[in-house]
């Protein structure tokens, strides 16, 4: 039984950033080559850090859907998914980690196809447009390698590269290429910020075709949204399975433990063969979890919802469930891993990660989140997590709280990541310290959150800067996106700053 996981970036600010991953996963499921296909993202849910929580298949292949070998594929994905290298053996699973899709030679065929679809022919120039960076020389190598593979096919009069963030820059393309028609193919995964906004703006493009000085620039969609990318992923997965064959002792996963979903999970209601969103269920959605996922990504205010558990789920809809579309699949589409984590918690198997461990593993531009004060961490938990249907099961620290009683002589200390036991005690009152590992479960309907999410980490980075540099609150501007924490007027920013400016209670920890 082989489970394929597509590991990608995602975005807190752009709803389109992760759509290619979900479309790619749907195409790979339809191929029937793998027993299961799922998505794991750095900046969205389901997160890289928790994606394996729901995977019981003994054979796993993780394919990083990135263009180059760089910081994310070498550092972020292995760190978040706790991978040891090309092969990780853990808890009866063999987890293979492949090179990124952007380094496979078959990607050159996708680049050629993009250009041909736009009308490129033998008299034209093909420009492979990459991001580039002055910080990592590895980033440019793959762009040059792909352009070289295309050039060897001799299908176009010219073939070369251009970059956003290094030389040769994209603004010099018309000077460097002589053909009357230039076909610019973005070597990017998604129609994100760069592909959809910065590149067209910087090149002053009028759309897919721009005429300038008697010449024409054709701007194609990125390679990552082309259906042929599924073939690249399949090839990478096959190569990994050949390099690390399934274990002879590999056996099908144990069937999922039967468990009845509670009638209420967050803002969802489950009854009479239906899953209903908030409010009066007037509109019937197709019995397709992907259709449900796409529907709830945008709130009733028209804004992207980067935190799936945030309260304010679009209302007035329902889905009929049955064999082809189970209630759990619909819940998973709305609240990724919520039902899985609740079931694991009740079985005493939920892996909990304290906040200090999450922040300590941050690197790159998020490393500064580590400097957020203890008070700041509590404020963020109250403000951001207070807007989420999940109940944080993670403590702020892996160390015992000051003043807590010492364990009896000879008794073992609870290890970080220890599971929660079955419920037995009431929830703490609002504002009281959150429970440490080993404390009782939240009430039914509020699934446990085992680890601070990427939205929390992004907010922690900004809040650490506010503490050090100072920041003034301003009136809330409802037009600012939910996770645009750096922008004055952002609802979360202003709530955090207001709480940080309040005098601390006497005796409260710093």
C-alpha positions in Angstrom: 0.0 0.0 0.0 1.7 3.2 -1.2 0.7 6.7 -0.1 2.0 9.6 -2.2 2.3 13.0 -0.5 2.8 16.2 -2.5 4.8 18.6 -0.4 4.5 22.3 -1.4 4.6 25.9 -0.2 1.1 27.4 -0.1 0.4 30.9 1.1 -1.3 32.8 3.9 -2.1 35.6 1.5 -2.9 34.1 -1.9 -5.8 31.7 -2.2 -4.5 30.5 -5.6 -1.1 29.4 -4.4 -2.0 25.9 -3.3 -4.6 25.1 -6.0 -2.1 23.5 -8.3 -1.2 21.0 -5.6 -4.8 20.0 -5.1 -5.5 19.7 -8.8 -2.3 17.6 -9.2 -3.4 15.4 -6.3 -6.8 14.9 -7.9 -5.2 13.9 -11.3 -2.8 11.4 -9.6 -5.7 9.9 -7.6 -7.6 9.4 -10.8 -4.6 7.6 -12.4 -5.0 4.8 -9.8 -1.3 4.2 -9.6 -1.2 5.0 -5.9 -3.3 3.7 -3.0 -3.7 7.2 -1.6 -2.6 10.7 -2.6 -2.5 13.7 -0.2 -1.2 17.2 0.0 1.1 18.8 2.7 1.9 22.5 2.7 4.3 24.8 4.6 2.0 27.8 4.8 -1.4 26.1 4.8 -3.3 23.2 6.2 -2.8 20.3 6.2 0.7 21.3 7.3 4.0 19.6 6.5 4.6 19.1 10.2 1.4 17.0 10.7 0.7 15.5 7.3 1.9 12.1 8.3 -0.5 12.0 11.3 -3.2 10.5 9.1 -1.1 8.2 7.0 -1.2 4.5 8.0 0.1 3.0 4.8 3.5 1.3 5.3 5.0 2.6 2.1 5.1 6.4 1.6 6.6 8.6 -1.1 7.0 12.4 -0.5 7.5 14.4 -3.6 8.5 18.0 -3.1 6.6 20.1 -5.7 9.3 22.8 -5.9 11.2 24.1 -8.9 14.7 23.9 -7.4 16.9 22.2 -4.9 17.2 24.9 -2.3 16.3 26.0 1.2 12.8 24.5 1.2 13.7 21.1 -0.2 17.0 20.8 1.8 15.9 22.3 5.1 12.2 23.1 5.6 10.4 20.0 4.2 12.8 17.4 5.9 12.7 19.4 9.2 8.9 19.8 9.3 8.2 16.2 8.2 11.0 14.8 10.4 12.7 13.1 7.5 16.2 11.6 7.8 17.1 11.8 4.1 16.0 9.9 1.0 14.7 7.1 3.2 13.2 7.3 6.7 12.1 4.3 8.6 9.7 5.1 11.4 6.9 3.3 13.2 6.7 0.5 10.6 6.7 2.9 7.7 9.3 3.5 4.9 9.1 7.1 3.9 10.9 8.0 0.7 11.9 11.6 -0.1 12.5 12.4 -3.7 14.3 15.3 -5.5 12.0 18.2 -6.4 9.9 18.1 -9.5 11.8 21.0 -11.0 15.0 19.0 -11.3 13.7 16.1 -13.2 14.6 16.1 -16.9 11.0 15.4 -18.0 10.1 19.0 -16.8 11.8 20.2 -20.0 9.0 18.6 -22.0 6.4 20.6 -19.9 8.3 23.8 -20.7 8.2 23.0 -24.4 4.5 22.2 -24.3 3.7 25.5 -22.6 5.5 27.4 -25.3 3.9 25.4 -28.1 0.5 25.9 -26.7 1.0 29.6 -26.9 2.0 29.3 -30.6 5.9 29.1 -30.4 7.6 27.8 -33.5 11.1 27.3 -35.1 11.6 31.1 -35.7 10.8 32.2 -32.1 12.7 32.6 -28.9 11.9 30.7 -25.7 12.8 32.3 -22.4 12.8 30.2 -19.3 12.0 32.7 -16.5 13.1 31.7 -13.0 13.1 33.5 -9.6 16.8 33.3 -8.8 18.3 34.7 -5.7 21.6 36.2 -4.6 21.6 34.2 -1.4 21.7 30.6 -2.9 23.7 29.8 -6.0 21.9 26.5 -6.3 18.7 28.3 -7.2 19.8 29.3 -10.6 21.4 26.0 -11.6 18.1 24.3 -12.3 16.8 27.1 -14.4 20.0 26.9 -16.6 19.7 23.1 -16.7 16.1 23.2 -18.0 16.9 25.8 -20.6 19.9 23.7 -21.8 17.7 20.6 -22.1 15.2 22.6 -24.2 17.9 24.1 -26.3 19.3 20.7 -27.2 16.0 19.8 -28.8 16.6 22.6 -31.4 12.9 23.4 -31.6 13.3 27.2 -31.4 15.6 29.8 -32.9 16.8 30.9 -29.5 16.5 29.5 -26.0 17.8 31.2 -22.8 17.1 32.2 -19.3 16.0 35.3 -17.4 15.5 35.9 -13.7 13.4 38.1 -11.4 16.1 38.5 -8.6 19.5 38.2 -10.3 21.3 38.6 -13.6 20.4 38.3 -16.4 17.3 40.1 -15.4 14.0 39.8 -17.2 13.9 43.5 -18.1 16.8 43.0 -20.6 15.1 40.2 -22.6 14.2 42.3 -25.6 17.9 43.4 -25.8 19.3 39.9 -25.5 17.1 37.9 -27.8 16.7 38.8 -31.5 13.6 36.9 -32.5 10.5 38.9 -33.4 8.5 36.8 -31.0 9.6 35.9 -27.4 7.7 33.2 -25.5 8.3 33.6 -21.8 7.6 30.5 -19.7 7.6 31.1 -15.9 9.4 28.3 -14.2 7.1 28.5 -11.2 4.6 26.1 -9.6 1.6 28.3 -9.1 -0.2 31.5 -10.3 0.9 33.2 -7.2 2.1 36.7 -6.4 5.1 36.8 -8.7 3.5 35.1 -11.8 0.2 36.9 -11.4 1.3 40.3 -10.2 4.9 41.4 -10.0 6.2 39.9 -13.3 3.3 41.3 -15.5 3.7 44.7 -13.7 7.5 44.9 -14.0 7.4 43.9 -17.7 4.4 46.1 -18.4 2.5 43.2 -20.0 -0.9 43.7 -21.5 -1.9 40.0 -20.9 -0.8 36.8 -22.6 0.4 38.8 -25.7 2.1 42.2 -25.6 3.3 44.1 -28.7 6.2 46.4 -28.2 8.4 48.1 -30.9 7.3 45.8 -33.6 8.0 42.7 -31.6 5.7 40.4 -29.5 6.1 39.0 -26.0 4.0 36.0 -25.2 3.6 35.3 -21.5 2.4 31.7 -20.7 1.0 30.2 -17.5 3.6 28.7 -15.2 4.8 25.1 -15.8 3.5 24.0 -12.4 -0.2 24.3 -13.5 0.3 22.2 -16.6 -1.5 18.8 -16.5 1.7 17.1 -17.8 3.4 17.8 -14.4 1.5 14.7 -13.1 3.8 12.6 -15.3 6.9 14.1 -13.7 5.6 13.3 -10.2 4.8 9.7 -11.2 8.3 9.3 -12.6 9.9 10.6 -9.4 7.8 8.3 -7.3 8.6 5.3 -9.5 12.3 6.0 -9.3 12.1 6.3 -5.5 10.2 3.0 -5.2 12.9 1.3 -7.4 15.7 2.8 -5.3 14.1 1.7 -2.1 11.7 -1.2 -2.8 8.8 -1.9 -0.5 9.7 -4.1 2.4 9.0 -7.8 2.1 7.3 -7.5 5.5 5.2 -4.6 4.3 1.5 -5.3 5.0 -1.7 -3.4 4.3 -2.5 -0.8 7.0 -4.9 -1.9 9.8 -8.4 -0.7 9.0 -9.3 2.6 10.5 -10.8 2.3 13.9 -14.6 2.9 13.7 -15.5 6.1 15.4 -18.6 8.1 15.2 -18.2 11.8 14.6 -19.8 14.1 17.2 -22.9 15.9 16.0 -21.0 19.2 16.1 -17.4 19.9 15.0 -16.5 23.5 15.1 -19.2 25.3 13.0 -20.3 22.1 11.2 -23.3 20.0 12.1 -23.6 16.3 11.2 -26.9 14.6 11.2 -29.4 12.7 9.0 -26.9 11.9 6.3 -25.8 15.4 5.9 -22.9 17.8 6.9 -24.2 21.3 7.2 -22.4 24.6 7.5 -23.5 27.4 9.8 -27.0 28.8 9.5 -30.0 27.5 7.6 -28.9 24.9 5.0 -30.3 26.3 1.8 -27.7 25.5 -0.8 -26.7 21.9 -1.6 -23.1 21.4 -2.6 -21.9 18.5 -4.8 -21.0 15.4 -2.8 -17.4 16.0 -3.5 -14.9 16.9 -0.7 -12.8 18.9 -3.1 -15.8 21.1 -4.1 -16.5 21.7 -0.4 -12.8 22.6 0.2 -12.9 25.2 -2.6 -16.2 26.6 -1.3 -15.0 27.2 2.3 -11.7 28.7 1.3 -13.4 32.1 0.7 -15.4 33.6 3.5 -18.8 35.3 3.1 -16.9 38.6 3.1 -15.1 37.5 -0.1 -11.8 37.2 1.6 -9.4 34.2 1.6 -9.5 32.1 4.8 -5.9 30.9 5.4 -6.7 29.5 8.8 -9.3 26.7 8.1 -10.4 26.6 11.7 -11.1 30.3 12.0 -14.6 31.1 13.0 -16.7 32.6 10.3 -17.1 29.6 8.0 -19.4 30.4 5.0 -22.9 29.4 5.9 -26.1 28.2 4.3 -24.8 25.1 2.6 -25.0 21.3 3.1 -23.6 18.1 1.6 -25.4 14.8 1.4 -23.0 12.1 2.6 -22.8 8.4 1.7 -20.4 5.8 0.4 -18.9 8.1 -2.2 -18.6 11.1 0.1 -18.3 10.3 3.8 -19.0 12.7 6.6 -15.4 12.4 7.7 -14.1 13.3 4.2 -16.2 16.4 4.3 -15.0 17.4 7.8 -11.4 16.8 6.6 -12.0 19.1 3.6 -13.2 21.9 5.9 -11.0 21.2 9.0 -7.9 19.3 7.8 -6.8 16.5 10.3 -9.3 17.7 13.0 -11.2 14.4 13.1 -7.9 12.5 13.0 -6.5 14.4 15.9 -9.6 14.1 18.0 -9.6 10.3 17.5 -5.9 10.1 18.3 -6.3 12.2 21.4 -9.1 10.0 22.7 -6.9 6.9 22.1 -4.0 8.5 23.9 -1.9 8.7 20.7 -1.8 12.4 19.9 1.7 13.7 19.5 1.9 17.2 21.1 4.6 19.7 20.4 5.2 22.6 22.9 5.3 26.1 21.4 8.9 26.7 22.4 10.0 23.6 20.3 8.0 24.9 17.3 9.6 28.3 17.5 13.1 27.0 18.1 13.0 24.9 14.9 12.2 28.0 12.8 15.0 29.3 10.5 15.5 31.8 7.7 13.3 34.8 7.9 11.1 33.2 10.6 14.0 32.6 13.0 13.3 35.9 14.7 10.0 34.4 16.0 12.1 32.7 18.7 12.7 36.1 20.4 9.0 36.6 21.2 8.6 37.1 24.9 6.6 34.7 27.1 3.9 37.4 27.5 3.8 37.9 23.8 3.3 34.2 23.3 0.4 34.1 25.6 -1.2 37.1 24.0 -0.9 35.5 20.5 -2.4 32.3 21.8 -5.3 34.2 23.3 -5.9 36.4 20.2 -5.3 34.1 17.3 -6.2 30.7 18.8 -9.3 32.4 20.4 -10.6 32.9 16.9 -10.2 29.2 16.0 -12.5 26.3 16.6 -9.6 24.1 17.8 -8.5 24.0 21.4 -4.7 24.3 21.8 -3.4 21.1 23.5 0.1 22.4 23.3 1.8 24.1 26.2 3.8 27.3 25.8 6.9 25.5 27.1 8.3 22.0 27.4 9.5 22.9 30.8 7.2 22.7 33.9 5.6 26.0 34.9 7.2 27.9 37.7 5.6 27.0 41.0 4.2 23.7 39.8 4.5 20.8 42.2 7.5 18.6 41.8 6.8 14.9 40.9 7.1 12.3 43.5 10.6 10.9 44.0 11.3 8.2 41.4 8.3 9.1 39.2 9.1 9.8 35.5 8.6 13.3 34.1 6.2 13.6 31.2 8.2 13.7 27.9 7.4 16.5 25.4 5.1 15.1 22.8 3.4 12.8 25.3 -0.2 12.0 24.3 -3.3 13.2 26.0 -5.4 10.7 27.9 -9.1 10.2 27.7 -11.3 13.0 28.8 -12.1 13.3 32.4 -11.9 16.9 33.6 -13.6 20.1 32.6 -11.9 22.6 30.3 -9.9 25.5 32.0 -11.8 28.7 32.3 -11.1 31.4 29.6 -7.9 33.2 30.3 -6.4 30.5 32.5 -3.2 28.7 31.5 -3.6 26.1 28.8 -3.1 22.5 29.8 0.3 20.8 29.4 0.6 17.4 27.8 -1.3 14.9 29.8 -4.2 17.1 30.6 -7.8 16.3 29.7 -9.3 16.6 26.2 -11.4 19.6 25.1 -15.1 19.2 24.9 -16.6 17.4 21.9 -16.9 19.7 18.9 -13.6 21.6 19.7 -10.9 19.3 18.2 -7.5 19.5 19.9 -4.7 21.4 18.2 -1.5 19.5 18.8 1.0 22.1 17.5 1.0 25.8 16.8 0.2 26.3 13.1 2.2 28.2 10.5 -0.2 31.2 10.8 0.7 31.4 14.5 4.4 31.3 13.5 4.0 34.1 11.0 2.2 36.2 13.6 5.0 35.4 16.1 7.6 36.8 13.7 5.7 40.1 13.3 4.9 40.4 17.1 8.6 39.8 18.0 9.5 42.8 15.8 6.7 44.9 17.4 8.1 44.1 20.9 11.7 45.1 19.9 11.0 48.1 17.6 7.7 49.4 18.9 4.5 49.6 16.9 1.5 51.9 17.3 -2.1 50.5 17.1 -4.4 52.0 14.5 -8.1 51.5 13.8 -9.0 48.2 12.2 -9.4 48.2 8.5 -11.8 45.3 7.5 -10.4 45.3 3.9 -6.9 44.1 5.0 -6.5 40.3 4.6 -6.7 38.1 7.7 -3.1 37.1 7.7 -1.5 40.3 6.5 -0.2 40.9 10.0 2.5 43.4 9.0 -0.1 45.9 7.7 -1.4 48.5 10.1 -5.2 48.0 10.5 -5.0 44.3 10.3 -7.6 42.9 12.7 -5.2 40.5 14.4 -2.3 43.0 14.6 -4.5 45.6 16.3 -5.9 43.0 18.8 -2.3 41.8 19.7 -1.0 45.4 20.1 -3.9 46.4 22.3 -3.3 43.4 24.5 0.5 44.0 24.7 -0.1 47.6 25.7 -2.3 46.6 28.6 -0.5 46.6 31.9 0.6 43.2 33.0 -1.1 41.8 36.1 1.1 41.9 39.2 3.0 38.6 39.5 2.2 37.5 36.0 5.2 35.9 34.2 7.0 38.1 31.7 
